Structure formats: structure tokens, C-alpha cells
Amino acid sequence: MSNPKVSFIVAVYNTQEFLPRCLDSLLNQTCRDIEIVVVNDGSTDDSAAIIAAYARKDARVRAITKPNGGISSARNAGIDIARGEIVDFVDSDDYVESNLAEFLVDAFAAENPEIVVFGGVCEPAERASKRIRQLLSPEARVFEPFDAALLFSANAQPYPWRSAYSRDLLERESLRFAENVRFAEDVVFQFESYPLSAKTVVVPDKLYHYVMQDKSLTHTFNVGAKRRDKAEAHILMLHEILERWSARGLLELCPGELVAWFMDLVAFDLARFDAEDYNAVAASINAEFSQYFDANWANLPAKMAVRRVACKAARGSSVTLVDVVRLYLSTRGLKACIERFV
């Protein structure tokens, strides 16, 4: 029996309310040459029973049960057994358009890429920031070979479910999610996989429905009291990216852009920390970049406004909201800056 065209990997943890809609959207694909690898990551609700019922109903559903280890561990377990020529990730509380598999099969056949990146819509729409809507609305582009724009300006990250991978790429490069990273693990995966892809195709088609939940870490970290936790999670994410880039000889790829991207990510929180939290977070950022580049890492970004914030973090001197506004003006433009602060 030949391998299926597409493997959908669904990591499940206590999503009984949404799981049937997710699985129905996959089983109702216009392309039926698929498999659905459903990984039950130690759920304590009725998710296991729902998965078992779907597996009995349709042989294309392959059920795996494992002790709880986090979403990265669950996705990795799915990758390990996936047989499809194309591998796509779906979160169990989301759902997809009925033509997603057909679209991916056609795109891979026509363009021969190793990664295809597509768009999505947020539900409910009013809960999505303009920034998230922008990130999920990429323009059509082809990257052959890798260009830093794929990571930093093409609206191709974050979220692993908006990228489909050739199984050949995953196996050739032994690509797996970082199981020690519990927040922004998708960013780590993309920062490692995108530079290794011989050809990446970005398309504007909105084929995924991202259901925004209050319980997600992204929303939890936006609460003021959790700001330090969010910063530390971002630093762990940065460490894993730098560690993986170092291991693969990628540190010289685009260091200035990497520093600028990270400072843009954390600058607003840096400006709002009290002195104790600021000093601790700034010292950690300095230690990470100094370890993998050198003590002058803050001078790597091309734009002066970014270098100013980076240099302040490196020296441990305070970052102000004026610094952040200047940084955002240089990295995001006036319109995005107004949207962020007004």
C-alpha cells in the first residue's frame, strides 16, 4: 500500500469541546488520500474516547496515546510515525478549509518546494489584533534559496499550522520541535527549518481557522503580572534558536536581523519593567547574544533605533518608551506604531 499524500498531525490535550469539529474538517477533505495522526498527550477529559470513536469510524485516523509531555512532544511523536509525502500540523481546537489537502498536493506538485506557507483567519475576528491578522495574511513569494525576509518580513511566522513540510526535509534534517520550550516552540521550529529548506513557497490563501482561546499561553502572558514570565520564555526561545543555529553553522546567516527581530519583540516589555526585573532580563539577553556572537552584539542591527535599545540592554541602562517608539517607527512604520500605542 502506498503512503498517503498528506499527513495531518493533531496534538490533543483536553480539547473535547473542539476536537470533533477539528477532526470532521480533516475527514471531509476534498482530497481523500490523507492520514490523520492524532496524538493524545495524556488528556484527562473525554478526548481519548472521541479519538477512539473517530479511529473506529475511519481507517485514515491513526491514534497514539502517550503520557503528557507538552505540545512539542506530541507533535514529535506524530512526525515519527507520519507516512505522508507532505506533513501538516493542526491544533485540536482549530479547523481547516475542506480543500487544504488538495491545495497542498497541487502546490507541492507544481512548485516542488520543501515548505509551503499559507494564511489563516482568526475566530472570533474581533479578538485578533491587527498585528496577528497581518501575520496571517502573507503575500505570494518564492524563496529559493533562503532569504532573511522569510523569517523577518514575509509574514511567514509564527504558528506551525500555517506551514506544510515535505517529509523528505523533516527526515533529511532530523527536524523536531524543542520539547524544553513551552512557549513559542513554533518559532524555534521555523527558525531552524526555514533556513534549511531549498525552496519555500508563500501563498496568500487563507486555509486555516485559528480559534483564539483565553487559556492559551499567549493570552496569559499578556497579563501585566506575567510580563517577567513572558520575557523569560522569550529568552529561552532565543537560546534554543541560537543553540540550533550554532549546531548547524547558521550563526553568520543574518545576525543583525535576528538581533533586531528579538529586540523588537521584547522592547515594549523592557520599557515597563521595574528596576529589578529590568536588570535581570537585560542581563540574560546580553548573556545569550554575547555567548553566540560577541560582546559587541548590540551593534549588529542596521538601524540606529534598534541598536540604541540593544546597547541599553547590553549595558543595563534603562530602555524608555521613547526608545521603543523610535524602534517601532524604524521596524514597523508609523501606522503600526500608532496602532500599538493608541
N, C-alpha and C positions, 0 to 999 in steps of 0.2 A: 504494500500500500504506500503511495507517495505521500510526502509530507504536505501539510496544508499550506496554502498561500500565505495566510496571516495567522499569527498567534497573538491573541489579546490576553494580557496578563492583568488579572484583577486581584489586588491585595485587599483582604477583608478583615476588618476588626470592628465588631459591634455596630454594624450598619443595617440591621434588619429592616428598618423603615424604608430604606432607599434601594436595597440590593435587588429586589425583583425588577424594578424599573431599569436598573443598570443592565442586568442580565438579559432582560427582554430586548433591550435596544441592540445588544450584540447578537442574539439569536435571530433577530429579524433583519439581519444584513442582506442586502441585495446580492452580494457575493457569498455563497454558502460554503466555499472552500476555506473554512477557518477552523481554528480551535480556540476554546476559551479556557485558559488555565486560571482557575480560581483558587487562591491560596488563603485558607482560613488561618489567620495569625492568632490563634488562641482566643477566639471570640467567646464571650460569656453570655451573650444573648441568644436569640434563635437563628443567628446567621448560619450556623453549621447545618441545621435542619433545612433551611432554604436552599443552601448549596447542594445538599444531598438530593433534594427533590428535583432540582434542575438537572443534575447529573443523570438521574434515572430517566428523565424525560427526553434528553437529547445527548447522544454519544459524543457530540463535539465539546461538551463541558467536561473538563478534567479537573477533579477536585483533589486538593492537597490540604492536609491538616498538619499544623506544626505548633509548637509552643510559642507564646507571644514573644516576639523579638523586635518588633517595630516594622514600619512600612518598608524600609530598605531591605531588611532581612527577608520579608515576604516577597518583594519583587525579585530579589536574587534567587530565591527558591523557584520562582516561576521561570526566570531566564534559564536556570539549569536544566529544565525539562522541556522547554519550548521547542517545537519542531518546525514551526513555520519559517518560510523564507523571509518574512517581514515580522518584526516584533513591535507591538504597540502596547502602551500601558494605559489602563483605565482605572480611575479611582472608583471605589464601590458605591460612593454616594452621588456619582455623576452619571451621565448617559451620553450617547453619541448619536450622530445622524445615521440613518439607515444605509447610506451609501459610503460610509467611511472605508470599509474594507475594499470595496470596488475601486474607490478613488485611489487608495494606496497601491493596489495591484497595478492599476493603469499608470500611475506616476512612476513607480519603480521600473516598469517595463519600458516606458517611453524615454526616461531620462537616465536610467542606470545609476542612480545615486546610492550612497550608503546611508544617508539620513534624509527624511522628508519632514519639514516643519510646517505646521498648518495653524490656522486660527481657531478661535472659540468664542462663545458668548457666555456671559455671566448671568446667573439666575439667583435671586431676582436682580434685574438690571440696575435698579436704583441703589443697590448696596455696593456696587462696584465703583471704585474711584476712576477718574478719567485716566489715571496712570495705568491701572490694570486693563482697562478697555483698550488703551493704546498698545500695551504689550501683547494683547491677544488679537491685534489687527495688523499683522505683518504685510509688507508689500512683496510682490513676486521678485525673487532674486535667485541667482545661482552662484554658489561659492565653490570654485574649482581652481586651485586648491583652497585651503583655509585662508580667511582674511579676518583680522581682528573685529571688523564690523559685525560679523556673525554673532559674536558674544556681546558687543557693547552698543550697537546701534541699529540692528536689524529687527528688533522686537522678536527675537527667536528664543528668549528665555525670560522667566523661569518656567516651571511646571514640566514634568517629564511626559505628561499625557499629550502634549502638543507636538511631540516628536516621535516618528516611527523609524526604526532602525533595521538595517539588513542584519540577518543573523550571522552572516559572514563577518561583518565588522565586530559584532559583540564577541564572537569566538576568536577571531584573529588577534584582537587586542585585549582579550580577557576583561572586558568592561563589566564592572559590577558597581552597585550603589554602596556608598560608605555607611556601614552599619553602626559606626560610632557617632554619626551625625544625625540628630533627631529633628533638626530644623534646617531647611534649605538644602536637604540632601539631593534634591533635584538639580540645584545649581552646581553642586560639585560634579555630578554625573555629566552635565552638559559641558562644563569647563574642561573635563577630561575627554569626552567623546568628540565634541565638535572639531578640535584641532587634529584629531586622528582620522577624520573622515576624508576620503579622497574627493568626494563630491557631495555637497549638501544643497538641496533644493528647498527654497522657502516659498510657500504659496499663501495667498490671502484667504482661501476658502475656510469658512467657519464651520467646522465639522464636529465640534465638541461642546457639550453643555456643562459648564463649571458651576456647580451648585455651592454657593457660599454659605458656610456654616459658622455659627458663633463659637463652636468648640475647637475650631482649628487653632493651631499654634500661632499662625499668622495674625489672627484677630486677637488672641490672648495677649500676645507680645505688644500690641498697640495700646494696651492699658499702661498709664504712666508709671505705676509701681513696678511694672515688669520691664522697664526700659533697660536696666542693667542686665537682666537675663537675656534680653534680645541682643544687646551688644556682645555679650559673651558667646551667644550662639553664632553670631556673625563671625566672630573671631575664630571659633572652631571651624566653621565653614571655610574661612580663608586659609587656615592652617592645612586643612585637608587638600584644598586646591593646590597650594604651594608644594605640599608633600608629593602629590601625584605628578605635578608638572616637573618637579625636580627628578623624580624617579624615571620619567620618560624623556628627559632632556629638553623640556619645553620652556624653561625659565627665561630664555632670551627671546621668546616668541613675540611678546608685546607687553613688557613690564610696565611701561609708562601708562598704558591704557588700563592695565589691571589695577595699579595703584589708584588711578583717577576714579575708576568704577567703584572701588571699595570706599574711598573717602566720600564720594557722592552718597553711597549707601548709608554711612554712619554719621555724616556731618551734623545732621539735624539733631540727633540724639546727643552727640558730643556737646553741642551748644546748650543743652538743657540739663546736663548733669550737675550735681553739686560737686564741690572740690574733691571730695574723697573718691566718688565714683569716677569722675573725670580722670584723675591721676592714674587710677588702676587700669581703666580701659585704654587710655592713651599709651601707657607703658606696655600693655600687652600688644597693641597694634605695632608699636615701634619694635618690640622684640621679634615679632613674626617677620616683618619686612626686612629687618636688619639681618636676621638669620639666613634668609634665602637670597637677598640681594647684597646690600652692604649698608654701612651707617649713613650713606647719602641717598637712601632710597626716596626720601621726600622730594628730591629734585628730579625724579624720573618723569612725572607728568608734564605734558607740553604746555598746559595752560597755567598762567601765573596764579589765578584764583584758587586752583586746586593745590598747587604747590604751597601756597600760603597756609591752607588748612593742614596739609600733610606735615609741613615744617613745624607748625604749632603742636601737633600731636607728637611729633618726634622729640620736641624739646620739653613737652609737658606744660607749655603755656596755653592759656585759655583760648578756646575757639568761641567766637561770638556769633550771634545771629546775623550780624552784618557780614561776617566771613561766609556764613552759609548762603546768604542771599547772593553774594558775589559768585560763589561756587556754582550755585544752581543756574544763575544767569549764563555762566560760561559753558555749563554742561547740558542744560536742558532748554535754555532760551527763556525769554521774557514771559511768554504765555504760560508755560509750565510752572515758572517761578510764582507767578500771580496765583495760579490755581493751588499751589502748595501752601501759600501763606495767607491767602484771603478766604 
